[in-house]
Amino acid sequence: MSKFLNPRLAALAPYVPGEQPRDDDMVKLNTNESPFAPSPLVAAAVAEAAGTLNLYPPPDANDLVEALAKELGVQKGQLLAGNGSDELLAFCFLALCPNGAAFPDLTYGFYPVYCGLYGVESEIIPLEDDFSIDVAAYANTQKTLFIANPNAPTGIALPLAAIETLLGQNPERLVVVDEAYVDFGTKSAVALLPKHENLLVVGTFSKSRQLAGGRLGYAAGCEALIEDLARVKYSFNPYNVNTLTQKAALATLRDAAYHDECRRKIMATRARVTDELRKLGFTCTISMANFVFVTHAGKSMPELYRFLRGRHIYVRRWDLPRTKDHLRVTIGTDGQMDQFLQAVRNFLEPGVSFEE
Ligand SMILES: *Cc1c(COP(=O)(O)O)cnc(C)c1O
């Protein structure tokens, strides 16, 4: 730490992203990326756009926003594109939490980090013992709510009726619904926008649209909320979504069939893996995301984590009181998941010794 750092940031605990190892033979199931390559249309669009990189991108990402608005069934003025949904979430914490922010104890790890970065007071509302969200527990907070739906790292989803309850508890309170995993089987709260001015939906192309490296997120809400977020964006980085990403995302939207095929494969593989893991004695949450969240009554998950690592199979684990005995495993291809399941079976064999 230098002597120049603003003392307010001295105690900031930054977000720790999942590792990005680059072994040739690895099975990477630790950061909820898609195991599938982007649509072939993406490579062509990016190659073509490369020749225009001498110019700044359109700051409003007009073509992309127009196409995405059509896809989501909203007006152009109800949508803002961001450099990943992380950027838009950051704008929400910076600009839309005048009374503070409230969120569950187990949810996306970036929410408390943004509170620290922007000096936003947080109220942590614990999940139930089964990791579900008790909607009634939010009735009395005035703070802006951040609800990941489906939640991470549990994968558990709230029905739209529960989101409506949160919205109706207090129309003067903003509810931000983070829909990073919505395409894996949950209904989008975008459908509630016409009725609720206190709703902001944040989404991403990172998980279900094979574009984590492209960094594209979006926020959808009433025009006034989008104007607020645009005010921040134009005070921070007008060119937040680069040319290649704008073109790549547009190409992704043009290949709806591929998007659909990929997410359906993931959901089918998720069902199979959950089934297999339960047969092996694991407890799995009902995940509506592209990962499973698992524990095993008779086995150490930290040991399994290390065992898998030794075989270049990377999954995610947190050293937190409520989740230290859980693993979050991204759903990869069927082949990757077969390798994962085989390693798990080997681990469960009696008398296995753990080499790192
Ligand atoms: C992955 C993730 C994000 C961030 O997505 P990017 O668009 O890649 O920044 C946001 N929220 C949740 C819950 C996530 O899991």
The ligand as a MOL file (V3000), in Angstrom:
LIG
                    3D

  0  0  0     0  0            999 V3000
M  V30 BEGIN CTAB
M  V30 COUNTS 15 15 0 0 0
M  V30 BEGIN ATOM
M  V30 1 C -21.0920 -13.7240 -13.1120 0
M  V30 2 C -22.0330 -12.8470 -12.3610 0
M  V30 3 C -22.1130 -11.4750 -12.6140 0
M  V30 4 C -21.0970 -10.7470 -13.4520 0
M  V30 5 O -21.1860 -10.9480 -14.7510 0
M  V30 6 P -20.3260 -10.1140 -15.7940 0
M  V30 7 O -21.3720 -9.6680 -16.7440 0
M  V30 8 O -19.3700 -11.0820 -16.3650 0
M  V30 9 O -19.6770 -8.9560 -15.1080 0
M  V30 10 C -23.0670 -10.7360 -11.9590 0
M  V30 11 N -23.8910 -11.3030 -11.0660 0
M  V30 12 C -23.8260 -12.5980 -10.7650 0
M  V30 13 C -24.7550 -13.1750 -9.7540 0
M  V30 14 C -22.8850 -13.4080 -11.4010 0
M  V30 15 O -22.7780 -14.6920 -11.0670 0
M  V30 END ATOM
M  V30 BEGIN BOND
M  V30 1 1 1 2
M  V30 2 1 2 3
M  V30 3 2 2 14
M  V30 4 1 3 4
M  V30 5 2 3 10
M  V30 6 1 4 5
M  V30 7 1 5 6
M  V30 8 2 6 7
M  V30 9 1 6 8
M  V30 10 1 6 9
M  V30 11 1 10 11
M  V30 12 2 11 12
M  V30 13 1 12 13
M  V30 14 1 12 14
M  V30 15 1 14 15
M  V30 END BOND
M  V30 END CTAB
M  END
